[in-house]
Structures are given as C-alpha cells and as structure tokens.
Amino acid sequence: MIGNNLKIAWRNMANNKLYSIIKIGGFAFSIAICILIVLYIRHETSYDKMYPDMDRVFRLIVSAPDGDKVRQTFAFPAPAAKTLQEEILSVELAGRILPNTLFGAGSNLFTVNGRAENYLDKGFVYVDQSILEIFPLPVVQGQLSHALDKPNAIVITKSRAEKYFKGNAVGQTIYLNNNKSILYNITAVIDDVPNNSSLYGYDYFISLAGEPFYPGEQNNWGATNYITYVKLKENADIANAQGSISKNYIQDHYILINKKNGMKISPEMMQSTVLLQNALDMHLRSKNVSEYGMATQYQGDIKMVWIFAGIAFFILLIACINFINLSTANAATRAKEIGIRKTIGSNRKTLIIQFMTEAICYSLISLLIGLLLAFLLLPLFNNLANKALFIPWTVWYFVPSLILSMLFIGILAGLYPAFYLSGFQPINALKSKSVTNPKSSLLRNGLVIFQFATSIILIISALIANQQISFMLNKDIGFDKDQVIVLRGVTGIASQAKELKNELKAIPTVRDVSIG
C-alpha cells in the first residue's frame, strides 16, 4: 500500500515537472531561511549553558531611581565580593571581573621574557580565582584550582598558547607594555572561550590577587569598576539572598563607609537596591543595564529573538499556504484521475492517504534541498550577522527534529488539498464539469489574500531594515575613516609621546597626528 502510494506520488511529480519544481523550490527556500533563523535563535538562547550550576550563579546589579525612570548598572567597588562571601551565609562563591581599560584590560603590548619580539593582542582581563570556578573551562595544561591565587599569575587560552608558545606555555613569563618590573607567570592553559559565553573575548586572565592599582584601591567603597558575580549555595532562597545582599552592600557598607569618609551620598543611592540577575539572563535581558564600557561583547535582545521567531513562523506559514493554493489550483488536471479511481472502487479514505503521501514526499524532498541551501547560505549569513553559527549535525535531536517537523508541516499543508480533491464527484470529474464549489473558492481566495498581505509586510520590513543598515554604513561621520590610522600597542613609550608625534608628523604622507 505504502509502496504503491509512493510510486504514484513519484509519477505525478515526474509528469508535472514545472508544477513540482515550483512547489518544492518555494518550500525548500522557506525551509532554508527558517533553518538559518533557528540556528541564530539557538545560539542566542544558549549563552552560558555550558557551565554547571548556572541556576545558582548571579550577576549583581545596582538599581536606583533616576527621575521617573530606574537606572541599573553592574559596576561594583573592589571590596564588595570578598565582603559578601564572608558575611552572607547563602553565598558560596563571589568573584570579580575588571575589564576597565584604565587599569590595563583590553589590548596590550606584551613580551615573552627572554625574547626580543613584542606582540600586540587584545583580550586581557583581571579576574579572581573564583571566576574560573564559577565559569569553569577544560584545562589543557597546568592546574586550574589555584592558578590565580598568587599575585602576577596569568591563565591563557589554548589558541594563544599555540600561537605564541607552540603549546608549551605553562611556566613561561611575560611582561606588558615594556614594563619589565612586573613579570606575569603563566600557571595554566584553558580551552578557548566559546562564543556563546559571557567570558567570550577574553584570552588572558590576570590574577587580581596582586598589588592594588593605586593605594587603598582594594578597600575603596567609592570607586565602582568591577563586575561582581555570586554563586549561591544549593537550595538557597533567591529572594532572601537578594534582600540580604542588598542590605549588606547598600546600608551596611557602601553608604556607611562612604559617609565616614566624608563622601556625599545622593538621595538616589539612599533608595537604591541590589538585584540578582541570573547568569542565563545576562545576554538577552540586559538592555536596561548601563555598561559604562565594561561589556566585552554586544548584548543580545530577547525582543529580537521573538521577532526572528515570528518571521520564521510567517515564512513557513506562507510556504504552507503556497503549497495549498498550488495543490487546489491544480485540481482540474487531477479531476479525471480522481473520477476514474473512484469509479474503479477507490474510496475517499484511500484517496486522502494518497494525497497526504504526496504532500509528505514534497515536504521531505524540500527538506533535503532546504538543508543544502542552508549549508551554502550559512557563510553569508554568518558574515551578515557577525556570528560563527554551524549546522549541529552531531547533536542527536537535530535531524530527527527536522524530519518530525517536516512530517507535521507536510501533513498540515496537505490536509486541506487531500480532503478537497478527494471530495470530487466522479460523474462531474469524468464529464469535465466544474468540480469546485463557492465555499472552496472563498477559502482559496482568502488564503491567497493572506499570502500576499503577509509577503508584502515582510518585504516592506526587509526594505526598511536595509535602508537603516545602509544609512549607518554610509552616514557622513565627519572624516574619511579610510584615511585614518590608529596605532595600538604604544602604551610602553608613553613618556616619549611628544617625540613619537613629531616623528610621525615628519612623514610626508601624514597630514596630522593626535595622541589621546
């Protein structure tokens, strides 16, 4: 039975090549676009899920009234993390990240001790040892458990170890920006940070256990330069922990100590509270949090995820409606076939199964072509979205999910045509009389109108988005960026800035020089 239905479906496709190409082509292109969108959504919603116990990890946020609005920031003073871990019973671990470029994070010129070459690289950041325990990554060399406990220790990623040390990095020492008085000892090498991690963009993790950046900095409650994370103990009540942390930080330390030091506390700070933002929410739900230049990568937006999900849904819906319209529009060519089959004994159930088999065949063939198109378009999509997405062939549920989805879509798209075509009266079909009825025509016309309306909305939205992108790329910013060169890695010769400027201005092709 199934084999016979498949043979008939294949013959109908072969005998109606143009019709089949249009149906499969439209379906396949829609599937390809939807696969790309699903890959994007999957990536955006996967941030930090590779780490264990993320349901207990939180970033601290200060929320304060700002007129009729609320201002939120994740900048905290240096002593906050240690104080909270010591004084709040529900806190298991607390750690700090210092991405502030004023203290040497970001890009640096570094030199391997004993070599003459200097290297310019980015991705330097200061962290506590506890950060590597909260966000653990596989260790390639060395021991991670106490890697950053000592001053001037540094942990680097595998790619940097291979690039600069040919894989043998542990035990080597480096210094930054020609400052030979501070040697950093490489204590461990970890895997590269995944691009869906909050630590993405960092390749050099420098210990915060060293000397303060200026006298009294580590006990200064007035300067807020650190991103602070806490990991709560198992079964800790989040609401109670948030209340305890808020009181401890705002009332017991920040306000009290700064008042003693003669610092004026604003009314807004007096009314502020500390919020716990779960680590899994940081990427998509931080649009209202002020970064103050402390973020290492762009922040996603949950609204954009929903918008893209809606676009994927409507693209698939249009593809299904297109399939239905093409199937019903082709009714006249199938009328005699249906009439003959009914005359020789086929019942409606048999015909419905046959037409549903055809619809599923169309959808599965479209899936194969759609996957190929998605694979070919993925590099272009990655370039446009500035991502490194990939098709997860090795994920066990990926292919079964696609097949089940296409079976469902094939059944959904083929349901109405199957009932519509199988309902033809054999006498009218054989006499070539009209086989349509007003109700069917009304539904078909409604589907066509909906298809056109939705397509127009999507096209207009795409044109508006294209105009916005074109405006940003071509906007006059007041200077020709192609004629401006930025020199990085010259921090180590800051004392000779004037001489450097004069030497550069002496070059005939240089119009002007600015040092900032």
C-alpha positions as CSV (number, residue, x, y, z in Angstrom):
1,M,0.0,0.0,0.0
2,I,2.7,2.5,1.1
3,G,5.0,1.4,-1.8
4,N,2.2,1.9,-4.3
5,N,1.3,5.4,-2.9
6,L,5.0,6.4,-3.2
7,K,5.1,5.2,-6.8
8,I,2.0,7.2,-7.7
9,A,3.4,10.3,-5.9
10,W,6.7,10.0,-7.8
11,R,4.9,9.6,-11.2
12,N,2.8,12.7,-10.5
13,M,5.9,14.7,-9.7
14,A,7.7,13.5,-12.8
15,N,4.7,14.1,-15.0
16,N,4.2,17.7,-13.7
17,K,7.8,18.9,-13.6
18,L,7.2,22.6,-13.6
19,Y,4.5,22.4,-11.0
20,S,6.7,20.2,-8.8
21,I,9.7,22.5,-9.2
22,I,7.7,25.5,-8.1
23,K,6.2,23.7,-5.1
24,I,9.5,22.1,-4.0
25,G,11.5,25.3,-4.7
26,G,9.2,27.5,-2.7
27,F,9.1,25.1,0.2
28,A,12.9,24.4,0.1
29,F,13.8,28.1,0.2
30,S,11.5,28.8,3.1
31,I,12.9,25.8,5.0
32,A,16.5,27.1,4.4
33,I,15.7,30.6,5.7
34,C,13.9,29.0,8.7
35,I,16.9,26.8,9.5
36,L,19.2,29.8,9.5
37,I,16.8,31.7,11.8
38,V,16.5,28.7,14.1
39,L,20.3,28.4,14.3
40,Y,20.5,32.1,15.2
41,I,17.8,31.7,17.9
42,R,19.5,28.6,19.2
43,H,22.8,30.4,19.5
44,E,21.3,33.5,21.2
45,T,19.4,31.4,23.8
46,S,22.4,29.1,24.6
47,Y,24.6,31.7,26.4
48,D,26.5,30.2,29.4
49,K,24.5,27.0,29.4
50,M,27.8,25.0,29.0
51,Y,28.7,25.9,32.6
52,P,27.4,23.8,35.6
53,D,25.0,25.2,38.3
54,M,24.1,28.3,36.3
55,D,20.8,28.4,38.1
56,R,22.8,29.4,41.2
57,V,25.1,32.0,39.5
58,F,24.0,35.7,39.5
59,R,25.5,39.0,38.4
60,L,25.0,41.8,40.9
61,I,23.1,44.9,39.7
62,V,22.5,48.2,41.5
63,S,19.1,49.6,40.7
64,A,18.5,53.2,41.7
65,P,15.7,55.8,40.9
66,D,16.6,58.3,38.2
67,G,13.8,60.9,38.0
68,D,10.8,59.0,36.7
69,K,13.0,56.1,35.4
70,V,15.2,53.4,37.0
71,R,18.9,53.3,36.4
72,Q,20.7,50.0,36.6
73,T,24.4,49.2,36.5
74,F,26.6,46.2,37.2
75,A,29.6,48.3,38.4
76,F,30.7,47.5,42.0
77,P,33.6,48.5,44.2
78,A,36.6,46.3,44.8
79,P,35.9,45.0,48.4
80,A,32.2,44.1,47.7
81,A,32.8,40.5,46.5
82,K,35.0,39.4,49.4
83,T,32.7,41.1,52.0
84,L,29.6,39.4,50.6
85,Q,31.3,35.9,50.6
86,E,32.4,36.4,54.2
87,E,29.2,37.9,55.6
88,I,26.3,36.4,53.6
89,L,25.6,32.8,54.6
90,S,23.8,31.9,51.4
91,V,26.8,32.9,49.2
92,E,29.0,30.0,48.3
93,L,31.4,31.9,46.0
94,A,31.9,35.5,44.9
95,G,34.2,36.8,42.2
96,R,35.1,39.9,40.3
97,I,36.0,40.8,36.7
98,L,37.8,44.0,36.0
99,P,37.5,44.8,32.3
100,N,38.3,48.5,32.7
101,T,40.9,49.6,30.2
102,L,42.2,52.3,32.5
103,F,43.9,49.5,34.6
104,G,45.3,47.6,31.6
105,A,42.5,45.4,30.5
106,G,41.7,45.1,26.8
107,S,44.6,45.4,24.3
108,N,48.2,45.2,25.4
109,L,51.7,45.0,24.0
110,F,53.3,42.0,25.7
111,T,56.7,40.4,25.5
112,V,57.7,36.9,26.4
113,N,60.6,37.1,28.9
114,G,63.8,36.3,27.1
115,R,62.6,37.2,23.6
116,A,63.2,40.3,21.6
117,E,59.8,40.4,19.8
118,N,56.8,42.4,21.0
119,Y,53.3,41.2,20.4
120,L,50.1,43.2,20.3
121,D,47.0,41.3,21.4
122,K,43.6,42.0,22.9
123,G,41.5,40.0,25.4
124,F,43.4,40.9,28.6
125,V,41.2,41.0,31.8
126,Y,41.7,40.9,35.5
127,V,39.7,38.2,37.4
128,D,39.5,36.5,40.8
129,Q,40.4,32.8,41.1
130,S,36.7,32.2,41.9
131,I,35.6,33.4,38.5
132,L,37.4,30.4,36.9
133,E,35.5,28.2,39.3
134,I,32.1,29.9,38.6
135,F,32.8,29.7,34.8
136,P,35.0,26.6,34.5
137,L,36.6,25.7,31.2
138,P,38.5,22.5,30.4
139,V,42.2,22.7,31.4
140,V,44.8,21.9,28.7
141,Q,47.9,22.5,30.8
142,G,48.5,23.1,34.4
143,Q,46.1,23.1,37.4
144,L,43.2,25.4,37.5
145,S,42.3,25.0,41.1
146,H,44.8,27.6,42.4
147,A,46.0,29.1,39.1
148,L,45.2,32.7,40.1
149,D,45.7,32.5,43.8
150,K,49.1,34.2,43.7
151,P,49.9,37.7,42.5
152,N,51.0,38.2,38.9
153,A,49.7,34.9,37.8
154,I,48.0,34.6,34.4
155,V,45.9,31.9,32.7
156,I,45.8,32.0,28.9
157,T,43.7,30.2,26.3
158,K,44.8,27.3,24.1
159,S,44.9,29.3,20.9
160,R,47.2,31.9,22.4
161,A,49.4,29.2,23.9
162,E,49.8,27.6,20.4
163,K,50.3,30.9,18.7
164,Y,53.0,32.4,20.9
165,F,54.4,29.4,22.8
166,K,53.8,26.4,20.4
167,G,51.7,24.8,23.1
168,N,54.3,24.9,25.9
169,A,53.1,27.9,27.8
170,V,53.0,26.9,31.5
171,G,56.0,28.2,33.4
172,Q,56.7,30.9,30.9
173,T,56.7,34.6,31.9
174,I,55.6,37.7,30.1
175,Y,55.6,41.4,30.8
176,L,53.2,44.1,29.5
177,N,53.9,47.3,27.7
178,N,57.7,47.2,28.2
179,N,57.2,47.2,32.0
180,K,59.9,44.6,33.0
181,S,59.4,45.3,36.7
182,I,56.2,43.1,36.7
183,L,56.6,39.6,35.3
184,Y,53.4,37.5,34.9
185,N,53.8,33.8,35.3
186,I,51.6,31.6,33.1
187,T,50.1,29.0,35.5
188,A,47.6,27.2,33.3
189,V,46.2,26.9,29.8
190,I,42.4,26.5,29.2
191,D,40.3,25.8,26.2
192,D,39.3,28.8,24.1
193,V,36.2,30.5,25.5
194,P,33.1,29.6,23.4
195,N,31.4,32.4,21.5
196,N,28.2,31.9,23.5
197,S,29.9,32.5,26.8
198,S,29.9,35.7,28.9
199,L,33.6,35.4,29.0
200,Y,34.0,35.4,25.2
201,G,36.5,37.9,24.0
202,Y,38.9,37.1,26.9
203,D,42.2,35.2,26.2
204,Y,44.4,36.4,29.1
205,F,43.1,36.1,32.7
206,I,45.3,38.0,35.0
207,S,45.1,37.5,38.8
208,L,43.5,40.1,41.0
209,A,45.5,38.9,44.0
210,G,48.3,41.3,43.3
211,E,49.0,44.8,44.4
212,P,46.2,47.4,44.3
213,F,46.1,49.5,41.1
214,Y,46.5,52.6,43.4
215,P,46.9,53.0,47.2
216,G,43.8,51.9,49.0
217,E,42.1,50.7,45.8
218,Q,41.1,47.3,47.2
219,N,39.4,48.9,50.2
220,N,37.8,51.7,48.3
221,W,33.9,51.6,48.5
222,G,33.5,54.7,46.4
223,A,35.1,53.6,43.1
224,T,32.9,51.2,41.2
225,N,35.0,49.4,38.5
226,Y,34.3,45.7,39.0
227,I,31.7,43.3,37.6
228,T,30.7,41.1,40.6
229,Y,29.2,37.6,40.5
230,V,27.9,35.4,43.3
231,K,27.2,31.7,43.3
232,L,24.6,30.8,45.9
233,K,24.6,27.6,48.0
234,E,22.3,24.8,47.0
235,N,18.7,25.3,48.0
236,A,19.3,28.9,48.9
237,D,16.2,31.1,48.8
238,I,17.0,33.6,46.0
239,A,14.6,36.3,47.3
240,N,16.1,36.2,50.8
241,A,19.6,36.1,49.4
242,Q,18.9,39.2,47.3
243,G,17.5,41.1,50.3
244,S,20.5,40.2,52.5
245,I,23.0,41.1,49.8
246,S,21.2,44.4,49.1
247,K,21.2,45.4,52.8
248,N,24.7,44.3,53.4
249,Y,26.1,46.2,50.4
250,I,23.9,49.4,50.4
251,Q,23.2,50.1,54.0
252,D,26.0,48.3,56.0
253,H,28.9,49.2,53.8
254,Y,28.5,51.5,50.8
255,I,26.5,54.2,52.5
256,L,28.0,53.8,56.0
257,I,31.7,53.7,54.9
258,N,31.4,56.5,52.4
259,K,29.7,58.7,54.9
260,K,32.5,58.1,57.4
261,N,35.0,59.1,54.6
262,G,33.1,62.4,54.1
263,M,31.6,61.4,50.8
264,K,28.2,62.8,49.9
265,I,25.6,60.1,49.3
266,S,22.9,61.1,46.7
267,P,19.2,60.6,47.5
268,E,19.0,58.1,44.6
269,M,21.8,56.0,46.2
270,M,19.9,56.0,49.5
271,Q,16.9,54.5,47.8
272,S,18.9,52.0,45.7
273,T,18.8,48.2,45.9
274,V,20.9,45.3,44.7
275,L,19.3,42.9,42.3
276,L,20.4,39.4,41.4
277,Q,20.4,38.8,37.6
278,N,20.7,35.1,36.8
279,A,23.7,34.3,34.6
280,L,21.4,32.7,31.9
281,D,19.6,36.0,31.5
282,M,22.6,38.3,31.1
283,H,22.9,38.1,27.3
284,L,19.3,38.6,26.3
285,R,17.9,40.6,29.2
286,S,20.4,43.4,29.9
287,K,19.3,46.1,27.6
288,N,18.3,48.3,30.5
289,V,21.6,47.8,32.4
290,S,24.2,50.6,31.9
291,E,27.5,49.0,30.8
292,Y,29.9,52.0,31.2
293,G,32.2,50.4,28.7
294,M,32.5,47.2,30.8
295,A,31.0,44.7,28.4
296,T,33.3,42.7,26.2
297,Q,30.7,41.9,23.5
298,Y,27.4,43.1,22.3
299,Q,24.3,42.4,24.4
300,G,21.5,40.5,22.7
301,D,17.9,41.4,23.0
302,I,15.0,38.9,23.7
303,K,12.7,41.1,21.6
304,M,14.9,40.4,18.5
305,V,14.7,36.7,19.3
306,W,10.9,36.8,19.3
307,I,10.9,39.0,16.1
308,F,13.0,36.5,14.3
309,A,10.9,33.6,15.6
310,G,7.8,35.4,14.3
311,I,9.5,35.9,10.9
312,A,10.4,32.2,10.7
313,F,6.8,31.3,11.6
314,F,5.3,33.5,8.9
315,I,7.7,32.4,6.2
316,L,6.7,28.7,6.9
317,L,3.1,29.7,7.0
318,I,3.4,31.4,3.6
319,A,5.1,28.3,2.3
320,C,2.3,26.1,3.5
321,I,-0.4,28.4,2.1
322,N,1.5,28.5,-1.2
323,F,1.5,24.7,-1.2
324,I,-2.2,24.6,-0.5
325,N,-3.0,27.1,-3.3
326,L,-0.9,25.3,-5.8
327,S,-2.4,22.0,-4.9
328,T,-6.0,23.2,-5.2
329,A,-5.2,25.3,-8.3
330,N,-4.1,22.1,-10.0
331,A,-7.4,20.4,-9.2
332,A,-8.6,20.4,-12.8
333,T,-5.6,18.3,-14.0
334,R,-6.3,15.7,-11.3
335,A,-10.1,15.6,-11.7
336,K,-10.3,12.8,-14.3
337,E,-7.7,10.8,-12.4
338,I,-9.8,11.1,-9.2
339,G,-13.0,10.3,-11.1
340,I,-11.5,7.1,-12.7
341,R,-10.1,5.9,-9.3
342,K,-13.4,6.4,-7.6
343,T,-15.2,4.6,-10.4
344,I,-13.0,1.5,-10.1
345,G,-13.5,1.3,-6.4
346,S,-11.2,3.7,-4.6
347,N,-12.9,5.2,-1.5
348,R,-12.3,8.7,-0.1
349,K,-10.0,7.4,2.7
350,T,-7.7,5.8,0.1
351,L,-7.5,9.0,-1.9
352,I,-6.8,11.1,1.2
353,I,-3.9,8.8,2.2
354,Q,-2.6,9.1,-1.4
355,F,-2.7,12.9,-1.4
356,M,-1.2,13.1,2.1
357,T,1.6,10.8,1.0
358,E,2.3,13.1,-1.9
359,A,2.4,16.1,0.4
360,I,4.8,14.4,2.8
361,C,7.0,13.4,-0.1
362,Y,7.1,17.1,-1.3
363,S,8.0,18.2,2.2
364,L,10.8,15.7,2.7
365,I,12.4,16.4,-0.7
366,S,12.1,20.1,0.2
367,L,13.8,19.5,3.5
368,L,16.8,17.8,1.8
369,I,17.1,20.7,-0.7
370,G,16.5,23.3,2.1
371,L,19.3,21.8,4.2
372,L,21.7,22.1,1.2
373,L,20.6,25.7,0.7
374,A,21.1,26.5,4.4
375,F,24.5,25.0,4.3
376,L,25.5,27.0,1.3
377,L,24.0,30.3,2.6
378,L,25.4,29.9,6.2
379,P,28.8,31.6,5.5
380,L,26.9,34.6,4.0
381,F,24.5,34.7,7.0
382,N,27.4,34.5,9.5
383,N,29.1,37.4,7.7
384,L,25.9,39.5,7.9
385,A,25.1,38.6,11.5
386,N,28.7,38.6,12.7
387,K,28.3,35.1,14.1
388,A,30.0,31.8,13.8
389,L,27.0,29.6,13.5
390,F,27.2,26.0,12.3
391,I,24.7,23.2,11.5
392,P,24.8,20.9,14.5
393,W,24.8,17.5,12.7
394,T,26.2,15.7,15.7
395,V,23.5,16.8,18.1
396,W,21.3,13.7,18.4
397,Y,18.0,15.5,18.3
398,F,18.7,17.8,15.3
399,V,18.0,15.6,12.3
400,P,15.0,13.7,14.0
401,S,13.5,17.1,14.9
402,L,13.8,18.3,11.3
403,I,12.2,15.2,10.0
404,L,9.3,15.2,12.5
405,S,8.8,18.9,11.8
406,M,8.6,18.4,8.1
407,L,6.2,15.4,8.6
408,F,4.0,17.6,10.6
409,I,4.2,20.5,8.1
410,G,3.6,18.1,5.2
411,I,0.5,16.7,6.9
412,L,-0.7,20.2,7.8
413,A,-0.1,21.6,4.3
414,G,-1.6,18.6,2.6
415,L,-4.7,18.2,4.8
416,Y,-7.0,20.6,3.1
417,P,-5.9,19.7,-0.5
418,A,-6.4,16.0,0.3
419,F,-10.0,16.5,1.6
420,Y,-10.7,19.0,-1.2
421,L,-9.5,16.8,-4.0
422,S,-10.9,13.5,-2.6
423,G,-14.3,15.2,-2.4
424,F,-14.8,15.4,-6.2
425,Q,-17.9,13.7,-7.5
426,P,-16.8,11.1,-10.1
427,I,-19.5,11.9,-12.6
428,N,-18.7,15.6,-12.7
429,A,-15.0,14.9,-12.8
430,L,-15.3,12.5,-15.8
431,K,-17.6,14.8,-17.7
432,S,-15.1,17.7,-17.2
433,K,-17.7,19.7,-15.4
434,S,-16.7,22.2,-12.7
435,V,-15.5,20.4,-9.6
436,T,-15.2,23.5,-7.4
437,N,-17.8,24.9,-5.1
438,P,-18.3,28.5,-3.8
439,K,-17.1,27.7,-0.3
440,S,-13.9,26.2,-1.5
441,S,-13.2,29.2,-3.8
442,L,-13.9,31.6,-0.9
443,L,-11.3,29.8,1.3
444,R,-8.8,29.6,-1.5
445,N,-9.2,33.3,-2.3
446,G,-8.8,34.2,1.4
447,L,-5.6,32.2,1.6
448,V,-4.2,34.0,-1.5
449,I,-5.0,37.4,0.0
450,F,-3.4,36.4,3.3
451,Q,-0.3,35.1,1.5
452,F,0.1,38.3,-0.5
453,A,-0.6,40.6,2.6
454,T,2.0,38.7,4.7
455,S,4.5,38.7,1.9
456,I,4.1,42.5,1.4
457,I,4.6,43.1,5.1
458,L,7.8,41.0,5.2
459,I,9.1,42.7,2.1
460,I,8.4,46.2,3.4
461,S,10.1,45.3,6.8
462,A,13.1,44.0,4.9
463,L,13.4,47.1,2.8
464,I,13.2,49.4,5.9
465,A,15.9,47.3,7.7
466,N,18.0,47.5,4.6
467,Q,17.6,51.3,4.5
468,Q,18.6,51.6,8.2
469,I,21.7,49.5,7.7
470,S,22.6,51.4,4.5
471,F,22.2,54.7,6.4
472,M,24.5,53.5,9.2
473,L,27.2,52.3,6.8
474,N,27.1,55.4,4.6
475,K,26.4,58.1,7.1
476,D,28.8,61.1,7.0
477,I,30.8,60.9,10.2
478,G,32.9,64.0,9.6
479,F,36.1,62.3,8.4
480,D,37.3,59.8,5.9
481,K,37.9,56.7,8.0
482,D,39.9,55.0,5.2
483,Q,42.5,57.8,5.7
484,V,42.8,57.5,9.4
485,I,45.2,55.0,11.0
486,V,45.1,54.1,14.7
487,L,48.4,52.9,16.3
488,R,47.9,50.4,19.1
489,G,50.4,48.9,21.5
490,V,52.4,52.1,22.1
491,T,51.5,52.4,25.8
492,G,55.0,51.4,26.8
493,I,56.5,54.5,25.2
494,A,54.0,57.0,26.7
495,S,56.9,59.0,28.1
496,Q,58.1,59.6,24.6
497,A,54.7,60.6,23.2
498,K,55.9,64.1,22.1
499,E,58.9,62.6,20.2
500,L,56.7,60.0,18.6
501,K,54.2,62.6,17.4
502,N,57.0,64.8,15.9
503,E,58.5,61.8,14.1
504,L,55.1,60.8,12.6
505,K,54.4,64.4,11.5
506,A,57.7,64.4,9.7
507,I,56.4,61.7,7.3
508,P,55.4,63.4,4.0
509,T,52.2,61.5,3.6
510,V,51.0,62.2,7.2
511,R,48.7,65.3,7.4
512,D,48.3,65.4,11.2
513,V,48.8,63.4,14.3
514,S,46.8,63.2,17.5
515,I,47.7,61.3,20.7
516,G,44.9,60.5,23.2
